[in-house]
Amino acid sequence: MSQLVLGKVDDEDKGKKKKEIKEAVPVPAEQKAVDKEKEKKKKRIYIAMTSDRGLCGGVHSGVARRIKRDFTERAADGANHKLVCVGDKARLILRRIYAPNMLINVKDVGRLSPGFADASLLAAVITQAGFNYDIGEIYYNKYFTPVKYELNVIPVFNKAGIENAPNMTAFDDVDEEALECYAEWTLAALLYYALKEGAASEQSARMAAMDNATKNAAEMIKKLTLLFNRTRQAVITRELIEIISGASALK
């Protein structure tokens, strides 16, 4: 038993050493250029998860800024990079610059609590849009606490990407229909997750924004009340001075 364990440990050490050697070998500049060109030619889909409602701070603008940054870094063109704007806020921000990249615009988001049926319908629309993407990304706000949320990105893979995944070798035989259904269901599940996280982040940001607005309004009311009282007192004092001055002049 101990020999088997030692043999297993030796194999793991050899594997680690091979990996370290492989990582230590420098990649030629030509290979880097080829890899970069292949990465650039990949068809990508960007899914911006926002809503139609505002008054929630920088929740929606943060998603749009991150997509703009990724578009700029990847030198995205209209043919290989497409946008799906879930919510009118993302569409209003991104359409001015990336109108040729727009693939789908979804409105009436955020009025009601999102359900899995909404995510399933959205996944079906994206799947049937006619854009055969190689890889995709969902941009959404992840909720942590009532005062904290962070922008997060989830990768989305198509049927071919799922089929070529390393863990798929654990299954004996998977037909095309099952893979297609699984890919669409996975997309729907990820969209549902992003919708729920985004709704929670938006609501918490709106509560914080309204709380700050209430505090600012209370402070403004206090300052205006003080200014009003001082002005009224100054007017009364001036009128009293005029009355006293007039009475003194009549004597």
Secondary structure, DSSP 4 states (H G I P E B T S, - for coil): -HHHHHHHHHHHHHHHHHHHHHHHSPPPHHHHHHHHHHHHHS-EEEEEE--S---STTHHHHHHHHHHHHHHHTT--TTTEEEEEESHHHHHHHHHHHGGGEEEEE-S-SSS---HHHHHHHHHHHHTTS---SEEEEEEEEEEETTEEEEEEEEEE-HHHHHT-GGGGGSS---HHHHHHHHHHHHHHHHHHHHHHHHHHHHHHHHHHHHHHHHHHHHHHHHHHHHHHHHHHHHHHHHHHHHHHHHHHH-
